[in-house]
C-alpha cells in the first residue's frame, strides 16, 4: 500500500465553477491538430493519438491508424457494443475502439462537436485516468467556430432505465444539467451528490482532472486474468479495505462522483447532438448511460430535433 486516505463527509457541489459562458449556438471543432502518446489501459502498450479538426456535421469519428481499410468508426450511441469496463464503439466491419469516454468528455466539455480522433491501437490512451491531459491539449490550440447551427435533441418527456442499484433519467428541462448521486458501494463515506451545468460551468476546472477508480480486489482479478495490464496507481484511483491507496490520496473529496459525471458527459455526447434535458443518475455507469439513449431514441414521441437558437 502506497498510502491511505479516506473521504471526509461530502458537501454537495452544485456548479461552484460557474464562468458565465455565453451559450454556444453554432458547431465548433478543434482549431489545430494535437497529439499525445500514452498507455492503453487494457493492453499496457504505448498508444499514439491525434485529435484533428473535422467538417460541419461530422460529429466524433475515430480512425484506427494501425489498420489500412475499414478503419473509421463513428462514435454514436448505436455503435456502442461494450460497456463493461469502458465505452467501446464498433463499425459495421467489426473494427472497434474502446475507452473513448474521457476524450469524448473533454471534447464535449469544451464545446467541440466535430473532431477526428486517430489512434494507433484498439483503445484510447488512458493518460492519468481523467480528461485533464486531453483538455490541456485542446486548450493549447483552441476551438474554431463553424458556420452551422448547433443541433439540439430536446427531451419532451421523462425517460428512465434501471439495473440493479443503478438508475438513470432524462427529464425535460430548459437548460442542460447533469446530476449524479453515488455511494461507492458504501466503501468510503456517505452518499455524494453533484450537479453540473454544461453551458455555465467550467469543465476544465470542475471535472476534467477527476480520475477513473476501482476496488483493489477487482483490479487483482482483472490483472490475474490478463486484463487491465496498463492500469496502475498512476492512472486509476484504487480503493482498498482501508481507503484510497494512491500516494497523495484524492484530488477532490468527491472525486468519484465528479468522475461519474465526467463519464456521463462522454457517454451522452454520443447522441448525435446536444441533449437539452436534465440527466439524473443514481449510481449510473456506462451501460445505463447508453441504455438511456437507446430508450430515448426508441420513443419518437420523447424528443424533437431543434437548433440551440430555437431553444434559447
Secondary structure by P-SEA (a helix, b strand, c coil): ccbbbbbccccccccccccccccccbbbccccccccccccccccbbbbbbbbbbcccccbbbbccccccccccccccccccccccbbbbbcccccccccaaaaaaaaaaacccbbbbbbcccccccccccaaaaaaaaaabbbbbccccbbbbcccbbbbbbccccccbbbbccbbbbbbbbccccccccbbbbbbbccccccccccccccccccaaaaaaaaaaccccccccccccccccccccccccccccaaaaaaaaaaaaaaaccccccccbbbbbccccaaaaaaaaaaaaaccccbbbbcccccc
